[in-house]
Structures are given as structure tokens and as C-alpha cells.
Amino acid sequence: MKKFLMIALAAIMAFSMAACGGGNSGGDEAAADDAMRVAMVTDYGDITDQSFNQTTYEACKEFCDENSIEFTYKKPASDADADRISSMEEAIEEGYNVIVMPGYAFAPAIRETAPSYPDVKFVALDVSEWDLTHDGDNEVEFDGSNVYSAVYKEELAGYMAGYAAVKLGYTKLGFLGGMAVPAVQRYGYGFVQGADAAAEETGKTDVELKYVYGGQFFGDADITAKMDTWYGAGTECVFACGGGIFTSAAEAAAKTKGKVIGVDVDQAAIIDGAYGEGMTVTSAMKGLAPTVKTLLGAINEGKWDDYKGKIESLGLVSETAADNYVQLPETTQWADGFQQADYDTLVKELFDGTRKVSDDITAMPAVKNIKVDDQGAIK
């Protein structure tokens, strides 16, 4: 009898310990595993770049603050795939299960990391299907079942900017692209189409557009020298399209009181603040913040299955300009030739299909009303 009681007591104690362990440890861990935690990883810039990184960071932080979701960001040690991977894995090891990454440079890191962490949700901005399925020119296999990527109809934003520039009275235009990657090409070819359409509508026959790629996403002495030549010869306004390459256009513009068009986000504050008030005519913008908030909202509501495994091309979703994923900013320098009402009409026509824009980047768009001087690449 005594032996039986001892065995029964031991069993009860073991059961009690297991129950306590399950309640205090296993249960908490399960809850913790289910909790949404967001980490944003910068590309080779930082969260004060007033471009992709800063816009993405601020959108993530605002959403997470409003919804009491844990948030952090990581900045890779260098512009190298290994360091981007290291930052992503560091965040995952710390318990972050939603990783947000801005820019096409993340493609190799996503290919390497995402398949190893099937329970982690990867949200990429501006990383195309080509980027994800190609290593250079070589096609590679990619399992994107836990990845969502948003790309944008840059040709529409570029068109808006080119159309606005000519309507505002500029006839000597320039396009300075970064590297000739598809996103930059779509911006540029859209810009050409918009300028051509506006020239036809206004009856202008003297619109000229110089076109060149810098071969990199930052300005330097060689690119600034090229811009000095353009502005010195009469170029009035340059669409500087490609990360920090705007610095070369702005430095040259400041010497002749020239103008610049920004890209991706509203760059008026950074360009005007550094190079002169009123330099930025407008900016061809992508809806990075709306994309971030839409995806984080969907994940928070348990709707990740509606997005995972997709690469979506985002553009116009409404005839109301502010609702769209590509647009011009409120800081656009409206004038008699192009007012807010004219912009609203332009967006409506683009949305309902009355006005067409080609996304073909196999060749420079054919033009009828402007002269395009394609100068290839600086580097």
C-alpha cells in the first residue's frame, strides 16, 4: 500500500510539473511565435536617405506603432549580398517574422534566404520577376511561395512627369538615368512619351530631349561634368532618375538656375534644401508607403494567403490621383499651363484608358513632335 501511494504521488507531481511547464513556457512560446513582428532591412542606404529606405522605414514604423506591433530595422554592413543576408537572418533569429525589403538589390538575398525560412513572410518592394529568377543573364530556379513583391508601372509616372514638364513650358529637357535596368528604362521611356504627347497638344515644335544613362546610382565628377555640358548648352530641366544620381544634375542645375525632376518619392525637400529653393519642378513617385501599409495590414488581418507567392505590378487603381501607386506630388510647381485640375484630368484619362502609355522597353519610343538625342551611357 505504501509503495502504491508513493507511485501515485510521483505521478501526480509529474503531471503537475508538465502542466505548469506547458502553461508557462510552451503556451507563451506558441503565442510568441504567432505574434506579428516586423523588421525592415535597408539596401545600401540608410533610413534618412529621403528615398526608398526612409519612405519604407517610416511607413513600417507608423503602421506598427498604430497597431502595437513590434518593429525594428537593420542596416547591412555594406552593399553586398552576404551582408544583406546576414541582416535578414539576424532579424529572423531575433524573432521577427515579417521582413520588408526595398529595392531590386535584394533579389539575390531573397533567393538565398526565403526558402530556408518557410514560416517567415518576405515583403519586397520593386524587386521584379526577372530580378528574382535571374543571376545576371542566367535563369535560376526560385521558390517564392513565402514572398510577395510589388513592382510599379514606372512608365505611367514617367509619362506624367514628361507631360507636366512640357505643359509647364519647358522645351529643353533631359533624362539622366542611373543604370539601364527595366525600372529606370520604363521611367525614361514614359517620360519621352509624355513629353511628346504634351508637345502635340500644345502645338510646340521646338521641344528637345537629351537622354543618357549614368551607369550607376550615384552622382560623381564625370556625371556632373556631363550635366554641366547639358545645362550650359541650354537644357532647362532634367529628370534625374536613379537613387543618388540626382546630385550631379542638381549641382549642375544650380550653376545655371536650372530645374530638376525627382524620382520614386517627393524629392523637393532634399533637392531644394541642398541646392536651391524652387529647383524641383515635380517628382515621378511610386506608392511605397501605401504598398507597405496594405501588405502589413493584410498580414495583420490573417490575409497573407491572398498575397504570398505573387509579384504584382501596381499602377492606377482610381481616377483620383492621390489613391494611386504612381503619381505626382502636391509640391508640383503648378502654373498656367498645368494646374491641379489638368493633372486630375490626365490621371482620369490614363485610368479609363482614353490615354495610352506603352511599357515596351525594347527600343526608344517613336516620337512625332519632339527631338530625342539618345546619348547612350556615360559609363
N, C-alpha and C positions, 0 to 999 in steps of 0.2 A: 504493500500500500504506500509506504513511504517513497519507494522508488517510482511508483506511478505518479505521485504528486510532484516529485522533482521534475519528471519528464514533462508533465503538463505545464508547470510553472515556466520551464525553459521555453516551451513552445509559445506560451503567451507573451513572454518577454521578446522573443524573436519577432513575433508578429507585430508587436507594438513598435519595435525599432524600425521594422520595414515600413510600417505605416507612416511613422514620423519622417523617415528618410524620404519617402515618396512625396509627402506633403511639403516639406521644407526645401528639398533640393530638386528632385525630378520635376515637380509641378512648376516651380519657379523657372527652371531651365526651359521647360516646354513653352511657358508663357513668354519668356525672353526670346526664344527662338522665333516665335510668331510675331513679335513686335517689329514694326517697320522702322528701320534705321537707315538714314540716307547719308552717303558720302559722295561728295563731288571731287573729282580729280582734275586738276588743271592740265593743260597741254604744256607747252614750253614757256608760257607766260605766267602771269600771276593774277590775283583777284582784284587788282587795281588797274588792269590794262584798258579799261573803258571800252572793251570789245567783248569777244566771246566769253572769256573766263569770268570777267566781272558780272556780265549780264546773267550768266548761268548761275554763278555763286549767289547773287542777290535774289534770284527767283527761287532757288532751292531754300535759302535761309528764310525768306519771307513765308514760303509755304509751310516749312517745318515749324517755324515759330507760331504761326497761326493755328497749327494743328497739333501742337505739343509733341512733335516728333523729334527724336534725337538726330542731330545733324553735325557733320564735320566736313572739312575739306583737306585734301592732300596736294602738295606741290612736289612733283618729281624732282629729283636732284639735278637732272639735266634733260636735254632734249634727246633722249634715247629711249628706244622701245623697252629696254631692260629696266630703266628707272620708272617708266610709266607702269609696267607690270608690277614692279616692286611696290609702288604706291597703292595700286589696286588691291594687291594681295594683303598689304598691311591693313588696309581698311576692312577687308573681309575677315581677317584674323581677329580684329578688334570687335567683330560682331555686326558690322554694317552689311546689310543685305540688299540694298539698292545702291548701285554705283552709277553716277551720272558723269558723262564724259563729253566735253565739247571739242569738236574738230576732227577732220579726216585723219590727222596724225595718229589717232588711237586705233586705227584698223588693225595693225599687227598685234598690238597688245590685247585687243578684244579676241582676235583669233586664237591667241595663245591661252588666255585666261578663262574665257567664258565656259568652254567645255569642261574645265576642271571643277567648276563650281555650279552645278546644275540648279541648285536651290537659290542662287543669287540672281537678282534681276538687274540686267545691264541696260541702261538707257543712254544711247549715243545720239549726239546732235551733229548733223552734217557729215555723217560717215556713209558713203554710198555703197550700193551693192558691189560695184566694181572694186572699191577700196577693200571690202571685206572678203572678196573672192579672188583677189589677185595679189601676188607678191611680185611687184614690178610688172612685167608683161606675162608672167606665168600664172595660169589659172590654178587655184588651190581649193581644196575642199574646206567647207566652213559649216559648222553646226551652229546655227543661230537661234536655236529653239528657246533660249532664255535671254535673247537680245531684242530690243526694239531700237530702230534707228529712224530718225526724221531727217529727210533731206528737203531742200526747198527749191521752188521754181524761181531761181535767180534771174532767169530771163525776163520775168514779169517786173521784178524790182528794178532791174537794169533799164527796161523799157520806160518805166515811169520816170526814172532819173533823166534819161536822154530826152524824153518828150518834154519834161519840165524845163530843162536847160534851154532848149531852143525856143519854147514858148516864152521864156523869161527874157529872151533877146540875145542870148549868146550864140555867136555864129562861128567862133574859132574854138573848137572843143578838142579835148584829148582824153584818151583812155590809157591809164597806166595800170596794167595787171601785175599781179605777183607772179606766181608760177602758172603755166598754161594747163592747169588742172580743170576738169569739167565744170566745177562750180564757178571758177573765175571766167572761163570761156562763156558760160551762159550769161553771166553778168554783162560781159563785154558785148556779146552779140545782141543781147536785148537792148543795151544802150544804143548801139548803132541803129537798130530797128526803130526805137522810139524817136531818136533824133531825125531820122528820115521821114517818119510819119508827120512829125510836127512841122518840118520844113515844107512838106507838101501842103498841109493845112494852112500855113501862113503865107504861102507863095514865095518863100525865101529860096534864092538860088545861089547864095554865097556861103552856105554852111560847109565848113571843112572840119574833118575829124582825124586827128593823128592817133595811131593805135600801136601800142607796144607792150611787151611783157618784160618785167624786170628780171625774171629768172629766180626770184627769191621773195620771201615775205617780210622783208625789212629794207629800209632805205639805206643808202650809203653814198659815198662821194661820186661814184660813177653814175648812179641813177639820178642824183641831184644835178649833175652836170648835164645830163640829157634833158631834164626838166628845165634847167636854165636856158637851154637852147630853144625849147618849145616856147616858154613864156616870153623870152627875149624876142622871138620872131612873131609875136602877136597872139599866141594862144591865150584865151581868156579864162577857161575853166577846164580842169582835169578831173575826171572820175578816177580816184586813186583806190584801186580795188585789190586788197591783199594784205591783211594784217598791218604791220608797222610800215609798209612801203609808203603810206601817206606822208611820212615825214619828209621824204625827198620832194614830193610835189608841193607840200606846204612851204618848205624852205625856199624853193624857187619862186613860188607864187608871192611870197611876202616881199620879194625884191621888186616886183612889178605891180603890186596891188591886184594880183590875180586871184582867182577863185578856185575852190576845191569842192568836189562832191565826195562825201564819206560813204562807208560801206558797212554792211552787217548790222550795225547799231547806229543810233543817232550820235554822230561824232562831232557835232557842233561844239560841244563844251570843251572837248580836248583840243580840237584843232584851233578854234577861235581863242581859247585861253592861252595857248602856247605861241600862236603865230599871228594873231591879229583879229580883233572883233569884226565879225561880218564876213570872214573868209569862206565859211561853209555855206554853199547855196542850198544843199539838201543832202540827204543820205539815203542810199538804197538799202532798206532794212529787211532783216529776217526776224520772224517772230520767235526768238529763242525763249523768252520768258513765258509766253503762252504755251509753248510746247512743253516746257518743264512742268508747269503747273497742271496742265492737262494730264500728263503721264503720272505724276506723283499723286494727283487726285484719283486717278483710276486705280492705281496700286493700293492706295489707302482704302478705297471702297471695295477692294477684292475683285477688281475687273482686269487684272493683269492678263488673263487669258485672251481678252479681246485685242491685245496689242503684241504679245510676245511672238517672236519669230517674223515680225513684219519690218519692212523698210518702206516707209510712206513718203511720198513726195507732196509736200504741203505748199499751198499757194493761196488762192482766193476761196473763201467759204461764205462770203457775203458781199452784197453790193455796198455795204457800209465799210468804209476804208479801215477804220480802227479795229474791226473784227478779224482782219485777215493776217495770214502768216507772212505776207510780203507787203511792204507799204513804204510810204514816205513819212517823215516825222512832222510833228506840229511846228518844229523850228524852221521848216522850209521857208525860204525868203520869197513869200508870195508878192506878186507885183501885178500891174495891169494886165499883162499878157497871160498870167496864170495865177488864178485865185483858188481859194479852198473849194469853191463851187465847181471850178473847172476840173480840179483833181477828183472831186466826188463823181463827176460825170465820166471821167476817164476810167475810174475803178468800176463803175457800173457797166460800162461798155466792155471792159475786159472780163468781168464776171459773167455777163449774159452771152458772151461770145460774139457780140457785134464787132469787136476789135480783136484781131488775131495776132498772136506772137509765136514765132517758131522757137522751139527748143533745140533745133538741129545745130550741132557744133562741129560738123564735119568740114565746114568751109565758112568763110566770112559771108554774112548775109548779102544778098544782092540789094543794091540801093538804086533809087531813081532820082533822088532830089538832093543828095549831099555827096561830097567828095571824101572818100576814105583813103588815107595814106597809111597802109599797113607796113610798119617798120620792123616787124618780126620781134626779135628779143634782144635786150641789151646784153644779157649774159647767157 
